Amino acid sequence: MVKRLKTEFISSLAQVDSADWNALVDDNEPFLRHEFLSALELSESVSKAKGWQSHHFICADDAGELLAVSPMYLKYHSYGEYVFDWAWADAYQRHGLSYYPKLISAIPFTPSQSRRLLMPALVSPARQLELSRVFQNVVEQECKRSGLSSAHVLFPSAEQVKSKLFKGWMERRATQYHWFNRSYTNFEDFLTVLKSSKRKNIRKERKTIANSGITTQWYRVDELSNTLRECFYSCYENTYHQRGQHAYLNRAFFDLLFDTMPQACLLLFAFNGAGKAIACSLFLKGSETLYGRYWGCIEEVPCLHFELCYYQGIEYCIKHKLHCFDAGAQGEHKLLRGFEPQCTFSYHLIQHAEFAHAIDRFLEEEKEHVEQYREDAKSWLPYKNAN
């Protein structure tokens, strides 16, 4: 039985020592680091005014040693989550009920799988389950105390799903596309495992870039000139402007990220024939995984998105022996370029009994469609041995 535990919700990462928090973070989880989450807060990319109010879960012992933490937010809308529950919110509204605010455990604007309940590395499976029950009970009590409609855990790691840490909450499934390095020696070695027609298409797309006079270059943060920094943000911002939207993240966030986590950040620029930077992708690197996060361009060039967001990332993983390339959410076109369909999960606690019952039925029906889609998607893969 867990004894002498102190649990609370805090309104800022500044209330936790960065070294204590990071001691619970795995080397393959850059988005969970204190620096990343703090940059979101300090830049006010997340704030109550932006619909993301920090409300992090903390569990410590009598001596103040952290036993479990979870990055959590009170949400006043459903933007930037990538687990779509707009229909649930609409149903609440039609019945004269408030769906917002809700409580979520997630990385803002980052649909990448990683642990959502962080615990020391050597904690036994039994202790993990014990602390998970504490987390769930405290979250449920917080929902009741604060009148929150619901609580949600978005994109937990496959290991925490397998360990059933969030058992008892409703499970939702979705699909992402990840590339896996099967000990390829170079990009051409990767191409040899593809079907001839798919291999030919990838070579054609890459040749289009080469023939257009485009060159590309990787940069570490310490290699960036002020001009390149400015170009990166202009490219990122333009991606949203083209959709008539405002960028989620501001310049202050990226400045803080580059200053506090330079070792995790990689930028890939494309230059036109005149040597002008016209596009950029930002990647974060874990110990085993390359995460492609933010892309944009200020000049449209056919196939440039595929080159900067997919092919160069694959080459980087092969060269640096990284196991996985997570290039972000959505995008069925990734399948034809070797990214395999993977199941992602989220967990949901709905306070209203009737809505909980209706959503549970919906999720059971949705699960069948998601599983069937993923099986069908495997047939679109370019690999010679694909089913």
Salt bridges, closest charged atoms under 4 A:
GLU8 OE2 - LYS6 NZ 3.98
GLU29 OE1 - ARG115 NH2 2.82
GLU35 OE2 - ARG33 NH2 3.12
GLU41 OE2 - HIS56 NE2 2.78
ASP62 OD2 - ARG4 NE 3.40
GLU81 OE2 - LYS75 NZ 2.62
GLU81 OE1 - LYS102 NZ 3.01
ASP85 OD2 - LYS102 NZ 2.58
GLU130 OE1 - ARG127 NH1 3.18
GLU142 OE2 - HIS55 NE2 2.84
GLU142 OE2 - ARG145 NH2 2.96
GLU171 OE2 - ARG173 NE 3.04
GLU188 OE1 - ARG203 NH2 2.55
GLU205 OE2 - ARG337 NH2 2.58
ASP222 OD1 - ARG220 NE 3.14
GLU223 OE2 - ARG220 NH1 3.31
GLU230 OE1 - ARG251 NH1 2.90
ASP255 OD1 - ARG229 NH1 3.41
ASP259 OD1 - ARG229 NH2 3.80
GLU299 OE2 - LYS276 NZ 3.99
GLU307 OE2 - ARG206 NH2 2.68
GLU315 OE2 - ARG206 NH1 3.12
ASP326 OD1 - HIS178 NE2 3.79
GLU340 OE2 - ARG182 NH1 2.65
GLU366 OE1 - ARG172 NE 2.86
GLU371 OE2 - ARG173 NH1 2.83
GLU371 OE2 - ARG374 NH2 2.53
GLU375 OE2 - LYS378 NZ 3.04
